C-alpha cells in the first residue's frame, strides 16, 4: 500500500470519526430540544386550561372548550376527580388514564408512556381549590413527530458523513499527491544515479526549503555532493597510490632482474630495493593509520607532556635531516605542559617539520617556536619554501589530497595522508591547526593546544587514563 493511499485512508477515517463524534454529541441535544418543545406545549396548554377551569356546585371540576382542544393544539386532555373517575376529556374515546402510575402524584410530573401502541409525553398536574384537592389534570402529546424527526436526523447525518468522507478522500488524494510529487522525483533521480553511477546529478526542487520535503531534498543533494567529493577523492587517491606503487615495484623488479643477469648480489641494487621497500612500508603504514583514524579506532593515551622537551627532541632529530641544505632554527621556546599523547604529538611535529625541510630549496630556512598565548600553547613551523597555491590551501587537510602544483613527487615524498592524520590528532587533543602560505614566500603552520589542567584526565591515585575517542573529524 502506497504512502499516498495510507494517508488518504487516514484523513478520510479521521473526517468520518470527527463527524461520528459530532453526531453522537448532537443527537441527544436535538432529542432534548424536541422533548423540551413538547413539554413547553403541554405547559402552555395547562395554563390556558387553568383560566377556563372552575368547580361546579356539585363539586366537580369543569373546563370550558375542552372537547375540541386536541384538534387545535394537538394536545389530548383528561380530567380526573379525587375519586379516580374520569370527569371530562378532550376526545372521549379513551377511558383509561394516560399515565396511571402518576395519576395520584402530589406534584406536576412529565412522563413518557405508551397508550394503545402510541407513544405519548404526559404531564400530570394535581388540581387544588380552596386548599383542598379537587382532582388531577393529564395532558398528553404524541411523540411520533419526535421519533420521525430523530430518524430523519440520523439519516441526514449518515448521508452528510458519507458525502464528507468521499469529499475528504478525493481532496486528500489530490492534495497528498501534489505534496508528495517531489518524492517521486527523488526516487526517480536516486534510481538514475544507481543505474548510471552519476553522482553529479541533483534533485530539482522549486518549493520552499523550510518544509519537511524541502529539507529532505536539500539534505539529499548535500549528501550527493559529499559522496561525489569522497568518490573523487578516492579516485584521486587510487590514482596516486597506483602511481606510488608502480614506481618502487618497477625499481625492485629491475634490480632483481639485473642481479639475476649478473649472477651475483649487487650492493647498489640491494640498496635500491631496500629504499623502495621502505617507501612501500611507509605507504602501508600511512594507509593503516588513516584508516584507524577515520574509523575512530586510533587510540590516544593522554598524559602530561612537556611540550618544550618534545620540541627540542624533534629539533635535534630534524637537524640531521636538514644537514647543510636547509638551516633549521629554534627562535622561541617556553616551558609548557599539555595533556596529550606524546607519540602522536611528536608524529605531528615530525610530519610538519620534515615537510618544511623537504619543500624548502637549498639555502632556505625553517623556523620553530613554542609560546604560551593565554590558556593555549602555540607551536609554529615556518619555512621559506615555494609556498602553496591559494586554490590548494582549503583542501590540504583533506584525506588523500595532494597539492601537485607545489609538491613534486620524490623518493621521500608523501602520499597526501600526513596532514590529514595531523589534523585528526590535533583536533582530538582539543586543539586546532592553521596554515598560511604565499607562493614564492613560504608556508606557516600554527598549532594551538590547550595547556594542561591537572584536574582533568587523572584518577585519584594519579594513574593516567588511556582514552580512545569515539569518532573522528
VEXKE-23479 format. One record per residue (C-alpha): residue in three letters; y, z, x. Coordinates in steps of 0.1 Angstrom, whole numbers, plus 5000, padded with zeros to 4 digits. Layout:
ALAYZX;...
! end
This chain:
UNK500050005000;UNK503349905015;UNK506250145021;UNK508349944996;UNK505849984968;UNK505250354976;UNK509050424974;UNK509350224942;UNK506550424926;UNK508150744939;UNK511550664924;UNK510050554891;UNK507950864888;UNK511051074897;UNK513050904870;UNK510250954844;UNK509951314854;UNK513651384850;UNK513651224816;UNK510551424806;UNK512151744817;UNK515351644798;UNK513251574767;UNK511351904769;UNK514752084771;UNK516451874745;UNK513651874718;UNK513852254709;UNK517652224709;UNK517551934684;UNK515052124663;UNK517252434664;UNK520252234653;UNK518352074624;UNK517052414612;UNK520452564615;UNK521852294593;UNK519252374566;UNK519952744569;UNK523652674566;UNK523052464535;UNK520952744519;UNK523552994529;UNK526452794513;UNK524352734482;UNK523753104478;UNK527453184479;UNK528152914453;UNK525553064430;UNK526753414435;UNK530153324419;UNK528253194388;UNK525853494386;UNK526153774361;UNK523954034344;UNK523554004307;UNK523454274280;UNK519654264281;UNK519754354319;UNK518654004330;UNK520353804357;UNK521753474346;UNK523153194368;UNK525152904353;UNK524352544363;UNK521052634379;UNK518952364363;UNK520552064380;UNK521152234413;UNK518252064431;UNK519551714421;UNK522951784437;UNK522251984469;UNK518551924474;UNK518052304472;UNK515452454448;UNK516252804435;UNK514253074418;UNK515553394402;UNK513053684401;UNK513554014383;UNK512854354396;UNK509654354375;UNK508354054395;UNK508753804367;UNK510453464371;UNK513653474351;UNK515053124360;UNK514552834383;UNK516352504391;UNK513252304383;UNK510952494361;UNK507752334371;UNK506852584398;UNK505952934385;UNK504853084419;UNK507253254443;UNK508553014470;UNK507953294496;UNK505653564482;UNK505553754514;UNK509253834515;UNK509953854477;UNK510454234478;UNK512454224511;UNK515554454511;UNK517454224535;UNK518053844534;UNK515253664552;UNK514753304563;UNK511153194564;UNK509152864567;UNK506452834541;UNK504052574526;UNK504252514488;UNK501952264472;UNK501452094506;UNK505252064511;UNK507052244539;UNK510052444528;UNK512652654545;UNK513152954522;UNK516053204520;UNK515153524501;UNK518153744491;UNK517954074473;UNK520454104444;UNK522254424436;UNK524654504407;UNK526354844402;UNK524554984432;UNK521054914418;UNK518754614425;UNK518654364397;UNK516254104412;UNK515753854441;UNK517053504447;UNK514953254466;UNK516552924478;UNK514352654494;UNK515052324511;UNK512352074521;UNK511652044558;UNK510251684555;UNK513551544567;UNK513451764598;UNK509951674606;UNK510751304602;UNK513851344624;UNK511851514651;UNK509151244651;UNK511750974653;UNK513451164682;UNK510151184701;UNK509550814695;UNK513150724706;UNK512850954737;UNK509550784747;UNK511050444743;UNK514050534764;UNK511850694790;UNK509650384792;UNK512650144794;UNK514350374820;UNK511250374842;UNK511049994841;UNK514749964849;UNK514350224877;UNK511250044891;UNK512949704891;UNK516149844906;UNK514350044932;UNK512149744942;UNK515249524947;UNK517349794964;UNK514549914987;UNK513649564996;UNK517149495007;UNK517349825026;UNK514049765044;UNK514649405051;UNK515849485087;UNK512449645093;UNK510749315086;UNK513049165113;UNK511949455137;UNK508349385130;UNK508749005135;UNK510649055167;UNK508149305180;UNK505249065173;UNK507048785190;UNK507649005221;UNK504049105221;UNK502848745218;UNK505248595244;UNK505848895267;UNK509548815264;UNK511349145269;UNK514748975269;UNK514748935231;UNK516849175210;UNK516749255173;UNK519749115154;UNK521449365131;UNK524749335113;UNK524749655093;UNK526050005102;UNK524650165133;UNK525250505118;UNK522350505092;UNK518750555099;UNK517750195102;UNK520750115123;UNK519950395147;UNK516350285148;UNK517249925157;UNK519750045183;UNK517150275199;UNK514549995198;UNK516949755215;UNK517850015241;UNK514050065247;UNK513549695251;UNK516449685276;UNK514949975295;UNK511549815295;UNK513049485307;UNK514749675336;UNK511549855345;UNK509449535343;UNK511949355365;UNK511949655390;UNK508149645390;UNK508049275396;UNK510649305424;UNK508649595438;UNK505349405437;UNK507049115455;UNK508349355482;UNK505049525486;UNK503249195488;UNK505649085515;UNK505349405534;UNK501549395532;UNK501349035542;UNK503249075575;UNK501249365590;UNK497949225578;UNK498748895594;UNK499649065626;UNK496449275626;UNK494348975618;UNK496048765645;UNK495549035672;UNK491849085662;UNK491348705664;UNK493048705698;UNK490848985712;UNK487748815698;UNK488648495716;UNK489348655750;UNK486248875745;UNK488049205756;UNK490349465742;UNK493949365749;UNK496349665753;UNK499249475738;UNK497149355708;UNK495849715702;UNK499449845703;UNK500449575678;UNK497549675655;UNK498550045658;UNK502149975649;UNK501249775619;UNK498650035608;UNK501350295610;UNK503550075589;UNK500850045562;UNK500350425563;UNK504050485557;UNK503950235528;UNK500950405512;UNK502550745518;UNK505850645501;UNK503950495472;UNK501950815467;UNK504951035470;UNK506950825445;UNK504050825420;UNK503851205422;UNK507551245417;UNK507651005388;UNK504751185371;UNK506151535377;UNK503151635399;UNK505151665432;UNK505252045437;UNK508352215451;UNK507852565468;UNK511152745466;UNK512052995492;UNK515353095511;UNK516152815536;UNK518652845564;UNK520352515559;UNK522252525592;UNK519052575612;UNK517352295593;UNK520252065601;UNK520152145638;UNK516452075638;UNK516951735622;UNK519851665646;UNK517651725676;UNK514851505663;UNK517151225653;UNK518951215687;UNK515651095701;UNK515550805676;UNK519250715682;UNK518850715720;UNK521750545737;UNK522050275709;UNK523950495684;UNK526050805690;UNK524851095668;UNK527551375663;UNK527451715646;UNK531051765635;UNK530952085614;UNK528252345606;UNK528352675587;UNK525752935582;UNK524552875547;UNK521352985529;UNK519952785500;UNK516952825478;UNK514552535481;UNK511552365496;UNK512252345533;UNK509952045540;UNK511351835511;UNK514951905521;UNK514151815557;UNK512551495543;UNK515751405525;UNK517851465557;UNK515551265579;UNK515550985555;UNK519350965553;UNK519951015590;UNK517250765600;UNK518650505576;UNK522150565590;UNK520950515626;UNK518750215616;UNK521550025599;UNK524350115623;UNK524849845650;UNK524649935687;UNK527650135699;UNK528250275664;UNK528450635653;UNK526650865629;UNK528251195618;UNK526651505604;UNK528351805588;UNK527552115568;UNK530252315550;UNK530552575522;UNK532552455492;UNK532952715465;UNK529452815454;UNK527852505469;UNK526652375502;UNK527952025512;UNK525951815536;UNK527451485548;UNK525751195566;UNK528350925575;UNK527850615596;UNK530050335609;UNK527550065600;UNK527849745579;UNK528049925546;UNK526549845512;UNK528049585488;UNK529749715457;UNK527249545434;UNK524349735450;UNK525850085450;UNK525050165414;UNK521350085420;UNK520450225454;UNK518850545439;UNK516750335415;UNK513050315422;UNK511850005441;UNK515449885446;UNK516449735480;UNK519949605488;UNK518649295505;UNK522149165514;UNK522849465536;UNK519449585546;UNK517449345568;UNK513649385570;UNK512349525602;UNK509249685615;UNK510750025608;UNK512349915575;UNK511750095543;UNK510349995510;UNK513150085485;UNK511550415478;UNK513150665502;UNK516450705484;UNK514750735450;UNK512551015464;UNK515551185480;UNK517451165447;UNK514551325429;UNK514251605454;UNK517951695454;UNK518151675416;UNK515251915412;UNK516852155436;UNK519752175411;UNK522051965433;UNK523351615433;UNK523651335458;UNK526651095460;UNK527350785480;UNK530550595491;UNK530450275510;UNK532649985520;UNK531349665536;UNK532049655573;UNK533350015574;UNK530150225569;UNK528450445544;UNK528850815535;UNK526151015517;UNK527151365504;UNK524551615492;UNK525651915471;UNK523252215468;UNK523852555451;UNK524052845476;UNK521053085475;UNK521253365449;UNK518753635459;UNK518353745423;UNK516553425414;UNK513053295420;UNK511753615436;UNK509153865424;UNK509754235426;UNK507554265457;UNK509653985474;UNK506853725473;UNK508253375467;UNK507053195436;UNK505952835441;UNK507552625413;UNK506252285400;UNK508952105380;UNK507851995346;UNK509551655348;UNK511451415369;UNK514751245370;
! end
